Amino acid sequence: MADPYHWQDDGIKAVDPYEDWLLDTGAGYGFPFGPPNEAHCYAGTEASDSFVAGDENPDAIYPVLYRPDGEQPSFRPFVLRESTVGRERSSGFDHSNTGSSGIKRRIGIPLRAASVNQSYVPEATLQASANSSCASSSPAKVVVGVIDDGIAIANRRFQSAPGSTRIDFAWVQDGDAQLGSGSGSNVAFGREYTKADIDSALAQYTDALGATNEAALYRALGLVDSRKVMPNSLDGKAAHGTHVLDLAAGADYDNTSSSQLEEDRIITVQVPAAVTWDTSGMGLDSFILAGVHYILDRADRIAPNLPVVINFSYGIFGGPHDGTALLEKAIDEIVTARNDRVAPTSVVLPSGNHHLERSHAVITDDDFKADSCAGTDKGYCDLPWRVQPNDRTSSYLEIWMPKAGYDDGDIEIEVIPPTTEAIPAQKLTAVVNSAVVLTRGAKAIARLSYDKHTPLSEEDARGRFMLVLAPTEVPAVRADTALHPGPLKPAPNGLWTVRVIKKSDKALSEPIHARIQRDASPFGYPALGRQSYFDDKAYELYDHEGKLQVHDNHSIVKRNGSSNGLATGTTPIVVASHVEATGRAAIYSGYQTTETGLPEQAKTPLVSAESDRSPVFRGVRASGVKSGVSVTLDGTSVAAPTITRAVAAAYKASIATSPVDELLAQATAIEALRQAKGYFAPLDPDRQGAGRFPKNGIYGC
């Protein structure tokens, strides 16, 4: 007998919907790698507009934060101590609600307990490290920080001379914690490697002929460990972080003097493999925020008041896209504070690769139809959500309400499952923190919820419906957690219709934006996910020449606005990408402006950089994992580090103008040279910003 389907009320739960699905309702198949199969802790992020010293949870460990003039930031990361592992999350730790302290907390990706430094003391660590940091006479002129996955710290491209690395600090966030005093124990979780550690390893694994056994070195440092469940990014030919770091700061010491190379210092942060593999974006905030603070703190240990440029070539499809995501707000605060009080600071982000993924829909008043389907006094607009078979990861659909001129209850959502299954439809009205769950037998396979996105200020409050679906294929060997015993059940694939219903007498002051979260597995990881998409018949896939259509029509599914959900803040430099041989925007390169507008910052990319050599030769070349090996990768994530290098060069040259002004000046010069050489493709300001940077310097030079 087939398992019956049943919708049931999930009550009022003041928990982030991603957190609820991954750690509670959907525990077991929420993460692509399954439930934690070993002792683990949780990382998280908290926010408050009134932090005070000592206002901390006793169960949490806080890494050293960069605090200009002794000020505390409004956003900070933490990791739970081992004493809380196994405890019911709802007891003793206020993880999502705003408690009496006014602090809002979110739990993120689980972290192996072996990675947590249980004896970590920030104040003692800071004092001890200051005495052993590099001398202020350092030749460094700029610090390039890269936060990424799979960073080959022994690669020759990051050395100033044989056996002498330019990487002063490298933090592997999911490495095994090294307890006690000394190198490796100066972080709250994971493992830190200093320049002395890396140089020592290079000396140990380099033979008399100068050849370094890099594979053995990485195994000895624990950067490659076949015993771990997670993929080993450095156990292969190519790694995303190595490629990005080479584009941002790599150099050949055979052709450049060591003194010149040592002016560019490097700090790296390798995020946990679990964070990279998970497609929900839930775990990014705490680890990236900790990484940004780490880079700025360690930069001051290299030399006081050094300019810093940080490259973060990650992106998500979802999020509010109005500059109010927690990580966006935190980065804006950190960069502004350091620019104002300490030294020049920049963050560079890619514009995103989902221009043609059909992951963004825009609904205006004109899109609602009056029909008895919704009720006599209501109108409706259908979102046709195509969920693919053989998808082993959960799928997420966010529906963002207008930020102004909207009241909870003006909109309700009806979920109409595929007709191939006997599943009843279900409605949910916008009652804050309410949810309904679809069960198959005794297992939850979907959750529809409504919450208010308020990362810090109530002024940023914005309503959000979210529909989460379990994977459409569940491996037979995959076990559930002790909290939810029994075999997991897949959600049906096919066309899920998400009906947006509005009262006819309510006019929308702003559009409703629907966004499907990224579901494809990242480079270097097993391909488990299959990207779902909006399957609207009015959407044009191809133009009249049979080429992929890159422009929008009257369909509610829009390419415009399909940008990186982390790149709509006020301070980051956002980089799009283009094909160098033609000058045209790469077909996947996203941008933020939409024809129908956004609640707040409608932000185009500042500039574009090369991500493909030609329509035939895709990608750009940079270093592979092993020294001397080059690989080709494409995407806006490889365009961003080209601009990171340009910003670092501007800082190093002590250019008086801001890096943004310098980039704009260079972009103008580049475009003038292109025009003089008869470069036929005109600049597309919406998708390419002020100009198109080639990989190797100013065009024509």
GUZALUM-290125 format. One record per residue (C-alpha): residue in three letters; x, y, z. Coordinates in steps of 0.02 Angstrom, whole numbers, padded with zeros to 5 digits, always signed. Layout:
BEGIN
ALAXYZ
...
// end
This chain:
BEGIN
MET+00000+00000+00000
ALA+00067+00171-00048
ASP+00111+00293+00088
PRO-00031+00419+00114
TYR+00003+00605+00095
HIS-00060+00724+00228
TRP-00040+00909+00266
GLN-00029+00957+00449
ASP-00005+01116+00548
ASP+00173+01144+00609
GLY+00126+01273+00740
ILE+00208+01440+00771
LYS+00398+01418+00766
ALA+00511+01570+00777
VAL+00652+01480+00686
ASP+00736+01523+00523
PRO+00651+01408+00393
TYR+00817+01344+00327
GLU+00872+01302+00504
ASP+00708+01214+00542
TRP+00716+01106+00386
LEU+00900+01060+00394
LEU+00909+01027+00581
ASP+00731+00978+00630
THR+00585+00948+00512
GLY+00693+00889+00367
ALA+00836+00819+00472
GLY+00914+00672+00383
TYR+00903+00731+00204
GLY+00921+00918+00225
PHE+01109+00917+00192
PRO+01178+00835+00034
PHE+01300+00737+00142
GLY+01167+00668+00259
PRO+01152+00689+00447
PRO+01312+00705+00549
ASN+01381+00531+00582
GLU+01504+00582+00717
ALA+01510+00697+00868
HIS+01478+00874+00810
CYS+01448+01053+00865
TYR+01354+01194+00781
ALA+01422+01357+00715
GLY+01308+01507+00713
THR+01287+01694+00695
GLU+01210+01821+00812
ALA+01160+02001+00788
SER+01115+02145+00902
ASP+01118+02333+00889
SER+01175+02347+01070
PHE+01310+02220+01108
VAL+01403+02250+01270
ALA+01560+02168+01338
GLY+01520+02006+01427
ASP+01350+01987+01343
GLU+01391+01811+01285
ASN+01315+01639+01297
PRO+01412+01520+01411
ASP+01390+01377+01287
ALA+01470+01474+01144
ILE+01649+01507+01092
TYR+01681+01675+01009
PRO+01831+01697+00894
VAL+01937+01855+00903
LEU+01837+01991+00818
TYR+01906+02144+00736
ARG+01845+02288+00844
PRO+01898+02461+00782
ASP+01938+02575+00930
GLY+01871+02444+01048
GLU+01697+02446+00972
GLN+01602+02284+00955
PRO+01519+02242+00789
SER+01332+02217+00774
PHE+01356+02045+00697
ARG+01470+01908+00760
PRO+01498+01721+00733
PHE+01515+01586+00866
VAL+01530+01398+00886
LEU+01445+01296+01022
ARG+01550+01203+01149
GLU+01547+01014+01153
SER+01444+01020+01314
THR+01292+01069+01210
VAL+01308+00927+01084
GLY+01159+00812+01095
ARG+01056+00936+01196
GLU+00887+00984+01129
ARG+00921+01144+01033
SER+00764+01227+01098
SER+00820+01211+01279
GLY+00955+01323+01349
PHE+01004+01408+01187
ASP+00898+01544+01111
HIS+00948+01515+00931
SER+00825+01615+00827
ASN+00710+01714+00937
THR+00755+01882+01007
GLY+00777+01843+01191
SER+00785+01960+01339
SER+00959+02014+01286
GLY+00895+02075+01117
ILE+01016+01960+01027
LYS+00956+01866+00873
ARG+01044+01701+00844
ARG+01046+01578+00700
ILE+01121+01404+00701
GLY+01215+01348+00546
ILE+01305+01198+00472
PRO+01362+01064+00596
LEU+01549+01063+00630
ARG+01644+00909+00686
ALA+01678+00915+00873
ALA+01860+00875+00834
SER+01871+01043+00746
VAL+01820+01145+00898
ASN+01953+01215+01014
GLN+01865+01187+01181
SER+02000+01281+01278
TYR+02004+01433+01165
VAL+02019+01600+01258
PRO+02014+01751+01140
GLU+02099+01876+01256
ALA+02244+01762+01301
THR+02266+01710+01121
LEU+02272+01889+01060
GLN+02405+01939+01187
ALA+02512+01786+01154
SER+02499+01804+00966
ALA+02544+01988+00967
ASN+02715+01948+01039
SER+02752+01823+00901
SER+02679+01917+00753
CYS+02781+01985+00611
ALA+02885+02139+00645
SER+02817+02309+00598
SER+02965+02327+00480
SER+02879+02204+00363
PRO+02898+02250+00178
ALA+02712+02217+00154
LYS+02614+02353+00064
VAL+02448+02264+00042
VAL+02361+02108+00105
VAL+02257+02001-00012
GLY+02133+01892+00081
VAL+02044+01749-00005
ILE+01899+01653+00071
ASP+01866+01497-00031
ASP+01876+01308-00044
GLY+02029+01204-00086
ILE+02176+01324-00065
ALA+02344+01243-00104
ILE+02454+01335+00021
ALA+02615+01248-00038
ASN+02597+01302-00219
ARG+02748+01393-00293
ARG+02634+01531-00360
PHE+02616+01593-00181
GLN+02802+01595-00138
SER+02924+01741-00146
ALA+03073+01623-00161
PRO+03093+01433-00160
GLY+03029+01372+00008
SER+02971+01544+00067
THR+02783+01569+00061
ARG+02695+01736+00048
ILE+02548+01664+00146
ASP+02568+01733+00321
PHE+02414+01648+00392
ALA+02301+01510+00327
TRP+02145+01457+00422
VAL+02067+01289+00378
GLN+01900+01304+00465
ASP+01857+01119+00468
GLY+02031+01057+00510
ASP+02065+00964+00671
ALA+02091+01086+00814
GLN+02265+01087+00890
LEU+02251+01105+01077
GLY+02375+01190+01192
SER+02487+01338+01159
GLY+02578+01373+00999
SER+02536+01380+00815
GLY+02371+01301+00766
SER+02282+01336+00930
ASN+02250+01520+00900
VAL+02078+01498+00822
ALA+01912+01449+00900
PHE+01885+01308+00777
GLY+01983+01225+00639
ARG+02171+01240+00616
GLU+02281+01390+00581
TYR+02445+01375+00485
THR+02569+01519+00496
LYS+02706+01563+00374
ALA+02829+01473+00489
ASP+02721+01315+00482
ILE+02709+01319+00293
ASP+02895+01356+00267
SER+02940+01216+00386
ALA+02830+01094+00291
LEU+02904+01150+00125
ALA+03080+01119+00191
GLN+03033+00947+00257
TYR+02951+00888+00096
THR+03073+00964-00030
ASP+03215+00854-00092
ALA+03393+00902-00135
LEU+03344+00941-00315
GLY+03214+01067-00258
ALA+03061+00960-00296
THR+02922+00968-00165
ASN+02811+00818-00132
GLU+02656+00925-00114
ALA+02535+00778-00099
ALA+02631+00709+00051
LEU+02641+00883+00126
TYR+02452+00906+00119
ARG+02424+00735+00197
ALA+02546+00775+00336
LEU+02458+00941+00373
GLY+02288+00856+00373
LEU+02228+00952+00220
VAL+02197+00788+00130
ASP+02123+00650+00237
SER+02035+00503+00155
ARG+01957+00455+00322
LYS+01842+00606+00320
VAL+01668+00597+00245
MET+01685+00764+00156
PRO+01774+00775-00013
ASN+01958+00825-00009
SER+01971+00975-00126
LEU+02161+00964-00136
ASP+02160+00780-00184
GLY+02144+00815-00369
LYS+02207+00917-00515
ALA+02101+01074-00492
ALA+02031+01166-00342
HIS+01922+01320-00348
GLY+02013+01415-00210
THR+02186+01385-00283
HIS+02130+01447-00454
VAL+02050+01603-00377
LEU+02201+01641-00266
ASP+02318+01627-00414
LEU+02215+01752-00514
ALA+02208+01869-00364
ALA+02387+01860-00301
GLY+02487+01723-00387
ALA+02658+01762-00460
ASP+02812+01677-00533
TYR+02964+01704-00422
ASP+03080+01658-00566
ASN+03031+01818-00656
THR+02999+01936-00510
SER+03113+01989-00368
SER+03073+01920-00197
SER+03073+02094-00121
GLN+02939+02148-00244
LEU+02836+01992-00215
GLU+02844+02012-00026
GLU+02753+02177-00041
ASP+02596+02074-00075
ARG+02554+01968+00077
ILE+02420+01835+00077
ILE+02296+01774+00208
THR+02181+01630+00165
VAL+02025+01556+00242
GLN+01966+01385+00183
VAL+01783+01363+00228
PRO+01720+01191+00283
ALA+01685+01071+00141
ALA+01510+01046+00212
VAL+01473+01231+00186
THR+01534+01227+00007
TRP+01436+01070-00034
ASP+01273+01124+00047
THR+01168+01224-00076
SER+01049+01309+00046
GLY+01172+01446+00093
MET+01124+01424+00275
GLY+01300+01392+00338
LEU+01388+01533+00248
ASP+01355+01676+00369
SER+01449+01615+00521
PHE+01601+01547+00429
ILE+01622+01691+00307
LEU+01595+01821+00443
ALA+01724+01735+00552
GLY+01840+01729+00401
VAL+01825+01916+00367
HIS+01862+01959+00549
TYR+02009+01837+00546
ILE+02087+01915+00391
LEU+02076+02091+00462
ASP+02143+02038+00632
ARG+02290+01943+00555
ALA+02327+02086+00434
ASP+02363+02198+00583
ARG+02484+02067+00649
ILE+02583+02075+00487
ALA+02599+02264+00499
PRO+02489+02403+00568
ASN+02364+02490+00456
LEU+02392+02388+00300
PRO+02267+02406+00157
VAL+02167+02245+00136
VAL+02066+02177-00010
ILE+01963+02020+00020
ASN+01900+01908-00121
PHE+01749+01799-00087
SER+01701+01704-00246
TYR+01543+01625-00178
GLY+01361+01659-00216
ILE+01183+01605-00183
PHE+01024+01622-00287
GLY+00908+01663-00142
GLY+00901+01802-00014
PRO+00812+01970-00006
HIS+00924+02052-00139
ASP+00901+02222-00058
GLY+01061+02236+00044
THR+00982+02174+00206
ALA+01046+01994+00213
LEU+01139+01966+00376
LEU+01307+01936+00294
GLU+01286+02088+00181
LYS+01245+02201+00328
ALA+01392+02132+00427
ILE+01516+02159+00284
ASP+01453+02336+00256
GLU+01480+02374+00441
ILE+01654+02298+00450
VAL+01720+02377+00290
THR+01649+02549+00331
ALA+01722+02545+00507
ARG+01895+02494+00450
ASN+01896+02620+00308
ASP+01847+02759+00426
ARG+01962+02719+00572
VAL+02104+02605+00521
ALA+02156+02577+00340
PRO+02084+02558+00165
THR+01980+02399+00151
SER+01887+02321+00004
VAL+01782+02165-00024
VAL+01761+02095-00200
LEU+01616+01981-00246
PRO+01557+01899-00409
SER+01391+01951-00484
GLY+01330+01771-00498
ASN+01312+01638-00633
HIS+01124+01610-00646
HIS+01069+01734-00778
LEU+00986+01594-00878
GLU+00939+01475-00737
ARG+00755+01530-00732
SER+00771+01550-00544
HIS+00692+01723-00526
ALA+00511+01777-00552
VAL+00432+01949-00529
ILE+00247+01971-00494
THR+00163+02141-00510
ASP-00019+02192-00489
ASP-00046+02169-00677
ASP+00002+01985-00665
PHE-00143+01937-00551
LYS-00295+01860-00633
ALA-00472+01873-00567
ASP-00544+01699-00562
SER-00649+01585-00455
CYS-00491+01480-00426
ALA-00439+01606-00295
GLY-00607+01667-00233
THR-00732+01799-00288
ASP-00639+01943-00205
LYS-00464+01884-00244
GLY-00342+01870-00388
TYR-00204+01744-00417
CYS-00040+01718-00509
ASP+00036+01546-00532
LEU+00221+01506-00515
PRO+00256+01345-00612
TRP+00401+01264-00518
ARG+00482+01119-00612
VAL+00568+01001-00489
GLN+00679+00874-00574
PRO+00693+00686-00545
ASN+00849+00607-00472
ASP+00882+00760-00364
ARG+00969+00703-00205
THR+00965+00873-00120
SER+00823+00976-00050
SER+00746+01115-00156
TYR+00703+01287-00089
LEU+00584+01420-00156
GLU+00577+01593-00074
ILE+00435+01716-00108
TRP+00480+01891-00046
MET+00342+02013-00003
PRO+00353+02201-00035
LYS+00451+02295+00096
ALA+00326+02437+00107
GLY+00139+02456+00081
TYR+00105+02276+00128
ASP+00018+02199+00279
ASP+00032+02019+00338
GLY-00123+01933+00275
ASP-00135+02027+00110
ILE-00058+01877+00023
GLU-00084+01690+00042
ILE+00002+01546-00045
GLU-00076+01387-00111
VAL+00034+01238-00153
ILE-00035+01126-00291
PRO+00073+00968-00305
PRO+00104+00875-00469
THR-00051+00790-00539
THR+00045+00626-00549
GLU+00020+00603-00362
ALA-00140+00604-00259
ILE-00085+00748-00148
PRO-00209+00879-00091
ALA-00175+01063-00118
GLN-00136+01170+00035
LYS-00152+01355+00076
LEU-00055+01461+00201
THR-00098+01639+00250
ALA+00039+01760+00302
VAL+00038+01732+00490
VAL+00215+01765+00553
ASN+00314+01607+00597
SER+00172+01491+00545
ALA+00199+01336+00440
VAL+00118+01179+00371
VAL+00207+01015+00334
LEU+00170+00885+00202
THR+00201+00709+00264
ARG+00218+00547+00167
GLY+00177+00411+00290
ALA+00265+00470+00446
LYS+00400+00571+00357
ALA+00396+00756+00314
ILE+00432+00785+00129
ALA+00387+00970+00113
ARG+00363+01124+00221
LEU+00275+01288+00180
SER+00308+01431+00301
TYR+00294+01619+00323
ASP+00417+01722+00424
LYS+00483+01899+00439
HIS+00661+01931+00381
THR+00733+02051+00512
PRO+00923+02030+00521
LEU+00945+02176+00640
SER+00833+02327+00617
GLU+00645+02317+00614
GLU+00653+02442+00472
ASP+00724+02301+00365
ALA+00577+02184+00404
ARG+00511+02095+00251
GLY+00388+01952+00238
ARG+00443+01789+00159
PHE+00351+01631+00111
MET+00462+01478+00090
LEU+00422+01309+00014
VAL+00550+01173+00045
LEU+00545+01003-00040
ALA+00638+00846+00010
PRO+00752+00766-00121
THR+00660+00678-00262
GLU+00780+00532-00246
VAL+00837+00463-00079
PRO+00979+00334-00079
ALA+00929+00171+00004
VAL+01084+00175+00113
ARG+01045+00345+00184
ALA+00987+00336+00365
ASP+00889+00465+00461
THR+00934+00540+00628
ALA+00889+00472+00798
LEU+00764+00614+00811
HIS+00671+00550+00658
PRO+00698+00362+00644
GLY+00642+00262+00494
PRO+00674+00268+00307
LEU+00671+00435+00219
LYS+00541+00471+00087
PRO+00569+00567-00076
ALA+00460+00710-00134
PRO+00373+00690-00303
ASN+00460+00768-00451
GLY+00366+00861-00586
LEU+00274+01026-00596
TRP+00229+01101-00428
THR+00113+01250-00448
VAL+00135+01384-00316
ARG-00016+01498-00324
VAL+00004+01675-00256
ILE-00165+01742-00202
LYS-00201+01926-00168
LYS-00354+02019-00110
SER-00424+02115-00258
ASP-00437+02278-00163
LYS-00254+02273-00110
ALA-00130+02357-00228
LEU+00053+02308-00220
SER+00168+02456-00192
GLU+00315+02349-00251
PRO+00330+02185-00344
ILE+00336+02013-00263
HIS+00501+01924-00301
ALA+00512+01735-00305
ARG+00684+01654-00302
ILE+00737+01472-00316
GLN+00893+01432-00216
ARG+01047+01358-00300
ASP+01038+01168-00308
ALA+01181+01113-00420
SER+01334+01040-00336
PRO+01488+01154-00343
PHE+01647+01120-00438
GLY+01747+00973-00370
TYR+01603+00894-00273
PRO+01493+00744-00315
ALA+01347+00797-00424
LEU+01199+00758-00313
GLY+01083+00906-00344
ARG+00984+00949-00499
GLN+00930+01129-00519
SER+00743+01160-00516
TYR+00672+01306-00617
PHE+00518+01408-00660
ASP+00438+01326-00812
ASP+00333+01468-00882
LYS+00269+01442-01060
ALA+00290+01628-01098
TYR+00477+01621-01061
GLU+00584+01623-01220
LEU+00731+01504-01215
TYR+00801+01548-01388
ASP+00804+01700-01500
HIS+00760+01706-01686
GLU+00935+01643-01732
GLY+00920+01490-01619
LYS+01041+01561-01492
LEU+01007+01565-01306
GLN+00897+01716-01271
VAL+00978+01835-01147
HIS+00841+01967-01141
ASP+00674+01966-01051
ASN+00499+01972-01123
HIS+00327+01982-01041
SER+00352+01819-00943
ILE+00351+01833-00754
VAL+00515+01736-00756
LYS+00657+01862-00767
ARG+00841+01857-00806
ASN+00856+02033-00738
GLY+00886+02027-00551
SER+00964+01853-00557
SER+01119+01910-00466
ASN+01221+01844-00322
GLY+01113+01855-00166
LEU+01265+01906-00064
ALA+01315+02050-00178
THR+01182+02185-00151
GLY+01263+02273-00003
THR+01332+02449-00012
THR+01520+02420+00007
PRO+01572+02268-00097
ILE+01644+02287-00271
VAL+01532+02177-00379
VAL+01611+02101-00535
ALA+01522+02033-00688
SER+01607+01932-00825
HIS+01627+01936-01013
VAL+01700+01842-01161
GLU+01863+01930-01203
ALA+01865+01888-01389
THR+01695+01964-01420
GLY+01673+02085-01275
ARG+01497+02021-01244
ALA+01436+01978-01070
ALA+01454+01795-01027
ILE+01283+01715-01050
TYR+01280+01659-00868
SER+01337+01825-00792
GLY+01198+01896-00682
TYR+01154+02072-00633
GLN+01041+02152-00507
THR+00932+02284-00588
THR+00757+02235-00642
GLU+00635+02322-00756
THR+00505+02321-00618
GLY+00622+02380-00480
LEU+00676+02317-00312
PRO+00633+02371-00134
GLU+00804+02450-00110
GLN+00976+02446-00189
ALA+00958+02403-00373
LYS+01143+02379-00400
THR+01227+02345-00566
PRO+01403+02268-00569
LEU+01539+02399-00551
VAL+01647+02324-00688
SER+01666+02164-00789
ALA+01818+02050-00803
GLU+01866+01910-00920
SER+01793+01740-00879
ASP+01802+01661-01052
ARG+01934+01683-01186
SER+01813+01656-01331
PRO+01647+01570-01366
VAL+01748+01413-01406
PHE+01886+01423-01274
ARG+01788+01439-01113
GLY+01864+01496-00949
VAL+02031+01572-00902
ARG+02191+01482-00856
ALA+02268+01486-00683
SER+02356+01367-00567
GLY+02295+01194-00525
VAL+02326+01112-00356
LYS+02503+01055-00396
SER+02638+01181-00439
GLY+02667+01195-00626
VAL+02494+01130-00671
SER+02371+01250-00753
VAL+02185+01223-00769
THR+02040+01318-00847
LEU+01887+01371-00749
ASP+01749+01492-00796
GLY+01613+01591-00708
THR+01600+01761-00624
SER+01697+01683-00479
VAL+01854+01686-00587
ALA+01818+01863-00648
ALA+01813+01934-00472
PRO+01995+01895-00426
THR+02056+01990-00580
ILE+01980+02145-00502
THR+02047+02096-00331
ARG+02222+02101-00408
ALA+02185+02272-00484
VAL+02125+02341-00317
ALA+02279+02271-00229
ALA+02391+02353-00359
ALA+02304+02520-00330
TYR+02328+02505-00142
LYS+02509+02455-00163
ALA+02543+02604-00276
SER+02467+02721-00144
ILE+02348+02794-00271
ALA+02261+02942-00191
THR+02088+02906-00256
SER+01980+02766-00187
PRO+01996+02594-00269
VAL+01823+02618-00343
ASP+01875+02782-00424
GLU+02034+02701-00487
LEU+01938+02554-00562
LEU+01818+02672-00648
ALA+01964+02773-00718
GLN+02047+02614-00782
ALA+01882+02554-00854
THR+01865+02716-00952
ALA+02041+02695-01021
ILE+02008+02513-01067
GLU+01849+02555-01160
ALA+01937+02696-01255
LEU+02072+02574-01312
ARG+01944+02445-01363
GLN+01850+02575-01468
ALA+02011+02633-01549
LYS+02052+02454-01598
GLY+01881+02426-01674
TYR+01817+02313-01537
PHE+01642+02289-01609
ALA+01537+02237-01459
PRO+01469+02391-01369
LEU+01477+02400-01180
ASP+01319+02341-01091
PRO+01316+02451-00934
ASP+01180+02350-00848
ARG+01274+02186-00863
GLN+01455+02246-00875
GLY+01463+02405-00773
ALA+01588+02540-00822
GLY+01710+02433-00920
ARG+01780+02262-00966
PHE+01946+02211-00889
PRO+02048+02076-00978
LYS+02138+01948-00872
ASN+02310+02017-00911
GLY+02314+02204-00885
ILE+02248+02349-00988
TYR+02187+02297-01159
GLY+02317+02325-01295
CYS+02463+02353-01175
// end
